[in-house]
Amino acid sequence: MTLPPWKTPVLVIADDFTGANDAGSGLAQAGARVHVLFDSSTPHDANAADVLVISTDSRALSEQEAARRTRAAIEHHQAIANDGWLFKKIDSTLRGNPGAEIEAAMQASGKTLALVVPAVPKLGRTTRAGEVWIYQQRLIDSEFASDPKTPVTSGHVLTRLQMQSTLPGETLDLATLRGDQLAQVLGSKQGLLVVDIEQDGDIALLMAAAATLETRPLLAGASGLSDALGALLAARQPRPVLAVVGSMSAIAQQQITRLASQRDIRIIDIDIRQLFAQPAWPQAEQWQQAMQQALYDGAHCVVRTTQHADQRHEIEQLCQQHQVSRQLLGERICQFLAQLTRRVCREVQPAGLYLSGGDVAIAVTQAFGASGFQIQGLVAGCVPHGVLLNSELHLPVMTKAGGFGDENTLVEAIRFIEEKSSE
C-alpha cells in the first residue's frame, strides 16, 4: 500500500536515545520519514524528514541543565515547533526531569497548555486518578521507584511534575475524557493537564479533540501518545465548513440540496420573520448552539434564510406589513447573520467560511473587522477563495454571488476546503 504524503511536521524532544526511538517508531509506522539526531545543533535538511526527533541525553542530568537542553533544541528548530506538533517525550515511569523539561518546552514554544499522558496501555501502563499504574501495581510500589540512576519518589503525575515546575496543573478524569464536551473543556484549560488513561482508545479520543483546538497544545507523553499522534496524522479527517447562504436564488437552494445528497451536513434554517418579533430573533441562541454543535461534531453546517421557493415572493408582503423597505430588511438580516457567524466562530473555528450572496459576504467579513480580502484563487469557476485582511479571523474564506454557478458549485467548494484542511 502506498502511503499518502506526510503533510504535518512534528518536532519531538526526548531525554534519551531509546526514548527518542520509541516516540519516533509510531510516527514512522504511520508513514512519516523520521530522523533522530543526537545533538540539536547538528545541521539538518528540513526537507529530508517529516518528523525530527532530538535526543537531549538529559535524563540523569540536573533539572537546570535538562531544561537548558530542551529550550536549545526547540529554539534550533523553532519553525517546526511553530508550524506543526511539538512533542515532549517523557518516561512512562516519570524518571528523569519531566517537570523541568515540560516547563522549558512551554516557555520556548510559547504554548500555554500541555497535555500530559505517560500512559502506554499496551504495555500495561495506565493513569488512574492522576497516578501511574503498571499493570495492577502503583508505580511507587514498583521496581522503578528504586531505579539506581533516576529513582522515582512519587507516582502521582502532577506531584512529580511540580517538584520541578511552578506551572499550575490539574487532572482530567475519564468521565470528562469520554464525554461529548471534551474539545470545549480542553479549549478552556491552561498549564499542565494530566489525563487519566486506561486504554488506547482513550488516547485517540484525546488526540481527536486536541486536533480541533485553534492552537495546538504541547504533547507531553510516552510512546502511547506518540503512536496516537501518528495514527491521527495518517488518517486525518477534513474539518467542517460553515456555509452562510443569504441568497434567495433558486440555484443557491439547488446547490444546498446537491450538497445534502453527497455529504452529512446540518442545515440551520433561519426564520427571517423573527426580525420583527419582540424581542427580535428569539431563537438566535438556539441557532447558535446548533451551529456550534454541528462543527464540534465534524459536520459541515449550512445556514440558510430560504426554505422553499415561494419565500422570495413573500418579501414584498413582509415589507408592507412591517413598513420597511426591501433594502432595510436585507440589511437587518445580513447584520444578524454576520453577528451570529462571528459568535459561532469565536467558540469553534471551522475549516473555512463559504459566504453566498454579496450583501451577506460583506456584512460577515466586516463583522470580523476585515479591511479587505486577499484573493488566492478561484474554485468551481465562480467562487473566489482567499483570506481576510487585518481580521480577527484567520482561515480560508470563499465568496459567491447568489445566482452564480451550477448545482455542483457548493459541493466543489466544500471539497476544496476539505482537501486544504487535511494538509
SULDAPE-V526262 format. One record per residue. N is the residue number from 1. PSI is psi in radians with two decimals (* if undefined). Layout:
{{N	PSI} {N	PSI}}
This chain:
{{1	2.33} {2	2.14} {3	2.54} {4	2.75} {5	2.45} {6	2.28} {7	-0.14} {8	1.98} {9	2.65} {10	2.34} {11	2.12} {12	2.31} {13	2.03} {14	2.74} {15	-0.04} {16	2.94} {17	-0.80} {18	-0.64} {19	-0.64} {20	-0.75} {21	-0.67} {22	-0.80} {23	-0.67} {24	-0.45} {25	-0.71} {26	-0.63} {27	-0.63} {28	-0.71} {29	-0.48} {30	-0.10} {31	0.03} {32	2.63} {33	1.99} {34	2.20} {35	2.30} {36	2.18} {37	2.50} {38	-0.15} {39	2.22} {40	-0.38} {41	0.00} {42	2.24} {43	2.42} {44	2.38} {45	1.98} {46	-0.42} {47	-0.08} {48	-0.30} {49	2.63} {50	-0.57} {51	2.22} {52	2.15} {53	2.17} {54	2.17} {55	2.05} {56	-0.16} {57	0.85} {58	0.13} {59	-0.71} {60	0.14} {61	3.05} {62	2.72} {63	-0.54} {64	-0.78} {65	-0.65} {66	-0.74} {67	-0.72} {68	-0.78} {69	-0.63} {70	-0.82} {71	-0.75} {72	-0.71} {73	-0.73} {74	-0.72} {75	-0.57} {76	-0.43} {77	0.77} {78	-0.60} {79	-0.71} {80	-0.75} {81	-0.62} {82	-0.67} {83	-0.43} {84	-2.55} {85	2.41} {86	2.16} {87	2.09} {88	1.84} {89	2.22} {90	2.78} {91	2.40} {92	-0.28} {93	0.27} {94	0.36} {95	2.79} {96	-2.42} {97	0.99} {98	-0.71} {99	-0.82} {100	-0.70} {101	-0.65} {102	-0.77} {103	-0.73} {104	-0.70} {105	-0.68} {106	-0.71} {107	-0.76} {108	-0.55} {109	-0.32} {110	0.14} {111	2.60} {112	-0.13} {113	2.32} {114	2.18} {115	2.01} {116	2.01} {117	1.51} {118	-0.13} {119	2.47} {120	1.46} {121	-0.63} {122	-0.29} {123	0.25} {124	0.22} {125	1.99} {126	3.00} {127	2.12} {128	2.20} {129	0.66} {130	0.13} {131	2.46} {132	2.30} {133	2.49} {134	1.86} {135	-2.09} {136	0.41} {137	2.36} {138	2.53} {139	-0.75} {140	-0.30} {141	0.03} {142	3.07} {143	-0.38} {144	-0.41} {145	-0.46} {146	0.51} {147	2.24} {148	-0.43} {149	-0.78} {150	1.33} {151	2.69} {152	2.23} {153	-0.13} {154	2.38} {155	-0.05} {156	2.04} {157	-0.87} {158	-0.70} {159	-0.78} {160	-0.77} {161	-0.72} {162	-0.03} {163	-0.40} {164	0.05} {165	2.55} {166	0.08} {167	2.45} {168	2.78} {169	2.94} {170	3.01} {171	2.39} {172	2.08} {173	2.96} {174	-0.63} {175	-0.74} {176	-0.72} {177	-0.69} {178	0.05} {179	3.09} {180	0.10} {181	0.37} {182	-0.80} {183	-0.72} {184	-0.69} {185	-0.83} {186	-0.68} {187	-0.31} {188	-0.04} {189	2.71} {190	2.82} {191	-2.56} {192	2.14} {193	1.79} {194	2.24} {195	2.18} {196	2.34} {197	2.29} {198	-0.41} {199	2.86} {200	-0.59} {201	-0.51} {202	-0.71} {203	-0.63} {204	-0.71} {205	-0.77} {206	-0.80} {207	-0.66} {208	-0.70} {209	-0.72} {210	-0.59} {211	-0.30} {212	-0.18} {213	2.59} {214	-0.67} {215	2.21} {216	2.30} {217	2.90} {218	2.29} {219	2.14} {220	1.88} {221	-3.01} {222	-2.85} {223	-0.39} {224	-0.69} {225	-0.69} {226	-0.61} {227	-0.74} {228	-0.65} {229	-0.75} {230	-0.75} {231	-0.69} {232	-0.82} {233	-0.49} {234	-0.45} {235	0.67} {236	2.26} {237	2.51} {238	2.52} {239	2.78} {240	2.76} {241	2.50} {242	2.04} {243	2.21} {244	1.91} {245	1.77} {246	-0.21} {247	2.47} {248	0.16} {249	2.65} {250	-0.66} {251	-0.60} {252	-0.67} {253	-0.63} {254	-0.62} {255	-0.66} {256	-0.75} {257	-0.74} {258	-0.73} {259	-0.74} {260	-0.47} {261	-0.25} {262	-0.21} {263	2.73} {264	1.76} {265	2.80} {266	2.22} {267	2.20} {268	1.96} {269	2.06} {270	2.13} {271	1.81} {272	-0.30} {273	-0.36} {274	-0.21} {275	-0.56} {276	0.12} {277	2.88} {278	1.85} {279	2.94} {280	2.62} {281	1.01} {282	-0.38} {283	0.21} {284	-0.80} {285	-0.68} {286	-0.75} {287	-0.73} {288	-0.79} {289	-0.69} {290	-0.68} {291	-0.80} {292	-0.71} {293	-0.68} {294	-0.81} {295	-0.69} {296	-0.62} {297	-0.08} {298	0.27} {299	2.42} {300	2.44} {301	2.21} {302	2.09} {303	2.20} {304	2.67} {305	-0.05} {306	2.17} {307	-0.33} {308	2.78} {309	-0.54} {310	-0.28} {311	-0.61} {312	-0.40} {313	-0.10} {314	-0.09} {315	-0.77} {316	-0.74} {317	-0.70} {318	-0.72} {319	-0.75} {320	-0.70} {321	-0.67} {322	0.13} {323	0.91} {324	2.70} {325	2.82} {326	-0.71} {327	-0.80} {328	-0.68} {329	-0.84} {330	-0.72} {331	-0.74} {332	-0.67} {333	-0.77} {334	-0.67} {335	-0.72} {336	-0.82} {337	-0.66} {338	-0.81} {339	-0.64} {340	-0.80} {341	-0.74} {342	-0.75} {343	-0.73} {344	-0.82} {345	-0.38} {346	-0.42} {347	-0.71} {348	2.16} {349	2.19} {350	3.07} {351	-0.45} {352	2.89} {353	2.37} {354	2.08} {355	2.00} {356	2.14} {357	2.15} {358	-0.74} {359	-0.68} {360	-0.76} {361	-0.81} {362	-0.63} {363	-0.76} {364	-0.81} {365	-0.67} {366	-0.52} {367	-0.48} {368	0.15} {369	0.25} {370	2.51} {371	-0.11} {372	-2.93} {373	2.22} {374	1.95} {375	2.25} {376	-0.15} {377	-2.99} {378	2.32} {379	2.44} {380	0.41} {381	-0.20} {382	0.18} {383	1.70} {384	2.47} {385	2.64} {386	-2.66} {387	2.68} {388	2.53} {389	2.36} {390	0.80} {391	2.73} {392	-0.21} {393	2.16} {394	1.31} {395	2.88} {396	2.45} {397	2.38} {398	2.47} {399	2.54} {400	2.31} {401	2.44} {402	-0.81} {403	0.07} {404	2.73} {405	3.13} {406	-2.99} {407	-0.25} {408	-0.04} {409	-0.82} {410	-0.66} {411	-0.80} {412	-0.65} {413	-0.74} {414	-0.74} {415	-0.67} {416	-0.80} {417	-0.62} {418	-0.81} {419	-0.68} {420	-0.69} {421	-0.34} {422	0.04} {423	*}}
